[in-house]
């Protein structure tokens, strides 16, 4: 069984856990399936908007896809989410990524 299939199995077993969804998105990204990764990250943001690690990677994939406006929107949502959670490190990373666009 490949890694993506394994993550899909974990998602089916634990639908309320964001981590396997994040793992799937990262696996798709590492395979070069940026469209698939972007879709997986979008699903993750919709279902788990407070899962802060998603935003930087999701934005980076959008940048790689040539969609900087969409990336900026994701980074901004991530800044709000990281601020709400008190995750200053993530907030700073997201602000830097946004400034680099």
Secondary structure, DSSP 4 states (H G I P E B T S, - for coil): --HHHHHHHHHHH-TT-HHHHHHHHHHHHHTT-HHHHHHHHHHHHHH-TT-THHHHHHHHHHHHTT-HHHHHHHHHHHHHHHHHHT-HHHHHHHHHHHHH-
